[in-house]
Each structure stands twice: as structure tokens, then as C-alpha cells.
Amino acid sequence: MSELLDLIGIFVFALSGALMGVRKRLDVVGMGVLAEMTALGGGVVRDLILNVRPTAFISLGYVLVPVAATVIVFFWHPHVARVMPAILVLDAAGLGLFCAVGTEKALEYGLNPLHAALLGVVTAVGGGMLRDMLAGEIPTLLYDRQLYALPALLGSGVMAALSTYGLHGWPATLAAALLAFGFRLAAMRRNWRAPLARGITE
């Protein structure tokens, strides 16, 4: 079940990466690279920091799912773009899942709660950061006007805090993921924005 949820999150993230490739007028290779980086980048960075073999290099499905997403976007990107609101909801769910699972894995490898929470954020937003840099955009992590990294930080922080009280396993993961998911959805619905420096306007 955990791997299935992982693959769903990877698929949604890969769609956003491939769509970025379309917007940047990249060819199918560029679309595929952005899809793979978006979907797998955060988890790969996390595992390298933990000094373990990245999960993406163990299971073939983790590599093939972004390829499938790229093919779908390549042929049907106008239709995919039309259901973008639904994709954004699934993306928020993936964000919540990845930040919680990333934090949990870091805790299992002995990191303290603070470092584990930070690594959970990296898991959730690292792929998007790599996508943005490759596409020549300011990474969302550095310009969080749409409140993407902050929900991940909330979910990761809650996951780490629960662990300090001895709460582990799927109930803690679900609670942390739902909090991040709910925060992200509320930010999208209410158009919440992170503040700029005083005196700076958009």
C-alpha cells in the first residue's frame, strides 16, 4: 500500500514536471528529464543524505511511472492542462505524503527530530526545486508565494513532534500528511501568500 501511494504521488509530480517542459517548449527528452527530476529528485536527495541506496534505483516502477506521465502529457497536454485543478489537489496530497514519509525515514535512520523534519521538507519540495532550476525559474523553495514549502514544513514538523512522544507508524504519518494537505488546500483556496520584505511590492 505504501509503495502504491508513493507511485501515485510520483505520477502526479511527474505530470507537473512534464507540463513545465511543455510550457518551456522543450522536446520530449527535456519533458522526460523534468518529469523524472520533479518526481524522484526529493527522494533521491534524501536517500543520498542518509547514505542509503535511493529507492528510485531499486524499484523499476519508480522510473517507469514518470516515463508514462511524460507520454501522457506529450500526446494529450491540452487535456491534462484542463484538469489542472484536480492535479493540484493530488499534488497537495503528494506533498503531504512525501513530507511525512520523508521525515519518518529520516527518523528511522537516527536523525534528530529537527534534522528529520528538514529532510522531510527536502523530500517533498526537492524535486520541484530541481525542476525549477533546470527550467530557469526561481525555485519555489526560495519564493514560496503560493505556500508550498510551508505546508511541507508543518507536516514534517508534526511528524517529528509526534515521534518524540512515541507516536509512530501509519496513524502519525496520516495525521502529518493530512495537516500538510489541508494547509496547502486552504492556501490555494484562500489565495494565501507568504509575506515579502517590508516595503517590497510584487
C-alpha positions as CSV (number, residue, x, y, z in Angstrom):
1,M,0.0,0.0,0.0
2,S,2.8,2.4,0.9
3,E,4.5,1.8,-2.5
4,L,1.2,2.3,-4.3
5,L,0.8,5.7,-2.6
6,D,4.4,6.6,-3.4
7,L,3.8,5.8,-7.1
8,I,0.6,7.9,-7.2
9,G,2.5,10.8,-5.7
10,I,5.4,10.3,-8.2
11,F,2.9,10.2,-11.1
12,V,1.3,13.5,-10.1
13,F,4.7,15.2,-9.5
14,A,5.9,13.9,-12.9
15,L,2.8,15.4,-14.6
16,S,3.7,18.8,-13.3
17,G,7.3,18.4,-14.4
18,A,6.3,17.3,-18.0
19,L,3.8,20.2,-18.2
20,M,6.6,22.6,-17.2
21,G,8.5,21.1,-20.2
22,V,5.6,21.9,-22.5
23,R,5.4,25.5,-21.2
24,K,9.1,25.9,-21.8
25,R,8.7,24.4,-25.3
26,L,11.1,21.6,-24.6
27,D,11.2,18.4,-26.7
28,V,10.2,15.0,-25.4
29,V,13.6,14.4,-23.9
30,G,13.5,17.6,-21.9
31,M,10.0,16.9,-20.8
32,G,11.1,13.4,-19.6
33,V,14.1,14.9,-17.7
34,L,11.9,17.4,-15.9
35,A,9.3,14.7,-15.1
36,E,11.9,12.4,-13.6
37,M,13.6,15.2,-11.6
38,T,10.3,16.5,-10.3
39,A,9.0,13.1,-9.3
40,L,12.2,11.5,-7.9
41,G,14.6,14.3,-7.1
42,G,13.5,14.9,-3.5
43,G,13.6,11.3,-2.5
44,V,17.0,10.7,-4.2
45,V,18.5,13.7,-2.4
46,R,17.0,12.5,0.9
47,D,18.4,9.0,0.5
48,L,21.9,10.3,-0.6
49,I,22.0,12.4,2.6
50,L,21.0,9.4,4.6
51,N,23.8,7.4,2.8
52,V,21.5,4.7,1.5
53,R,20.7,3.5,-2.0
54,P,17.9,5.6,-3.4
55,T,14.6,3.8,-3.6
56,A,14.2,5.1,-7.2
57,F,17.3,3.0,-8.1
58,I,15.8,-0.2,-6.6
59,S,12.3,-0.4,-8.0
60,L,11.8,-0.1,-11.8
61,G,8.3,1.3,-11.3
62,Y,9.7,4.5,-9.8
63,V,11.5,5.2,-13.1
64,L,8.7,4.0,-15.4
65,V,5.9,6.0,-13.8
66,P,7.4,9.4,-14.8
67,V,8.0,8.0,-18.3
68,A,4.3,7.1,-18.5
69,A,3.4,10.6,-17.3
70,T,5.6,12.2,-19.9
71,V,4.0,10.1,-22.7
72,I,0.5,11.2,-21.5
73,V,1.5,14.9,-21.4
74,F,3.3,14.7,-24.7
75,F,0.2,13.5,-26.6
76,W,-2.6,15.0,-24.6
77,H,-1.2,18.0,-22.8
78,P,-4.2,20.3,-23.6
79,H,-6.5,17.8,-21.9
80,V,-4.1,17.4,-19.0
81,A,-3.9,21.2,-18.6
82,R,-7.7,21.4,-18.5
83,V,-7.9,19.1,-15.4
84,M,-5.1,21.1,-13.7
85,P,-7.3,21.9,-10.7
86,A,-7.7,18.2,-9.9
87,I,-4.0,17.7,-10.5
88,L,-3.2,20.4,-8.0
89,V,-5.3,18.7,-5.4
90,L,-3.5,15.4,-6.0
91,D,-0.2,17.4,-5.9
92,A,-1.1,18.7,-2.5
93,A,-1.8,15.2,-1.4
94,G,1.5,14.1,-2.7
95,L,3.2,16.9,-0.9
96,G,1.6,15.8,2.4
97,L,2.5,12.2,1.9
98,F,6.1,12.8,0.9
99,C,6.9,15.2,3.7
100,A,5.6,12.8,6.3
101,V,7.2,9.7,4.8
102,G,10.5,11.6,4.3
103,T,10.5,12.7,7.9
104,E,9.7,9.2,9.1
105,K,12.5,7.6,7.1
106,A,15.0,10.2,8.4
107,L,13.9,9.4,12.0
108,E,14.3,5.7,11.3
109,Y,17.9,6.3,10.3
110,G,18.7,8.1,13.5
111,L,18.4,11.8,12.7
112,N,17.2,14.1,15.5
113,P,13.6,15.5,15.1
114,L,14.8,18.9,13.7
115,H,17.0,17.5,11.1
116,A,14.5,14.8,10.2
117,A,11.8,17.5,9.7
118,L,14.1,19.5,7.4
119,L,14.8,16.4,5.4
120,G,11.1,15.7,5.2
121,V,10.7,19.1,3.5
122,V,13.6,18.3,1.1
123,T,11.8,15.1,0.2
124,A,8.6,17.0,-0.6
125,V,9.9,20.0,-2.4
126,G,13.4,18.9,-3.6
127,G,12.1,17.6,-6.9
128,G,10.2,20.7,-7.7
129,M,13.3,22.8,-6.8
130,L,15.4,20.8,-9.3
131,R,12.7,21.2,-11.9
132,D,12.6,24.9,-11.4
133,M,16.3,25.3,-11.7
134,L,16.6,23.2,-14.8
135,A,13.7,25.2,-16.3
136,G,15.3,28.5,-15.5
137,E,12.7,29.5,-12.8
138,I,13.2,30.8,-9.3
139,P,12.8,27.7,-7.1
140,T,9.5,27.6,-5.1
141,L,11.6,26.9,-2.0
142,L,13.1,30.4,-2.3
143,Y,10.0,32.2,-3.4
144,D,7.2,30.5,-1.5
145,R,4.5,33.0,-2.5
146,Q,2.0,30.1,-3.0
147,L,2.7,28.5,0.3
148,Y,4.2,25.2,-0.9
149,A,7.2,24.7,1.3
150,L,5.4,25.9,4.5
151,P,2.7,23.2,4.4
152,A,5.6,20.7,3.9
153,L,7.4,22.2,6.9
154,L,4.2,21.9,9.0
155,G,3.6,18.3,8.1
156,S,7.3,17.4,8.7
157,G,7.3,19.2,12.0
158,V,4.2,17.5,13.2
159,M,5.6,14.1,12.2
160,A,8.9,14.8,14.1
161,A,7.0,16.1,17.1
162,L,4.8,13.0,17.2
163,S,7.8,10.8,17.2
164,T,9.2,12.5,20.3
165,Y,6.1,11.3,22.1
166,G,6.5,7.8,20.9
167,L,3.8,8.0,18.2
168,H,5.0,6.2,15.0
169,G,3.5,4.2,12.1
170,W,0.7,5.0,9.8
171,P,-1.5,6.9,12.3
172,A,1.2,9.5,12.8
173,T,2.1,9.5,9.1
174,L,-1.6,10.0,8.2
175,A,-2.1,12.8,10.7
176,A,1.0,14.7,9.5
177,A,0.2,14.2,5.8
178,L,-3.4,15.4,6.3
179,L,-2.3,18.6,8.1
180,A,0.1,19.5,5.3
181,F,-2.6,18.6,2.7
182,G,-5.2,20.7,4.4
183,F,-2.9,23.7,4.8
184,R,-1.9,23.5,1.1
185,L,-5.6,23.3,0.0
186,A,-6.6,26.2,2.2
187,A,-3.7,28.3,0.8
188,M,-4.8,27.6,-2.7
189,R,-8.5,28.2,-2.0
190,R,-8.0,31.4,0.0
191,N,-5.0,32.6,-2.1
192,W,-2.7,32.9,0.9
193,R,0.7,34.3,0.3
194,A,4.0,34.4,2.2
195,P,5.0,38.0,3.1
196,L,7.6,39.9,1.2
197,A,10.2,42.1,2.9
198,R,8.8,45.3,4.3
199,G,8.4,48.0,1.6
200,I,8.7,45.5,-1.3
201,T,5.7,45.0,-3.6
202,E,5.1,42.4,-6.3
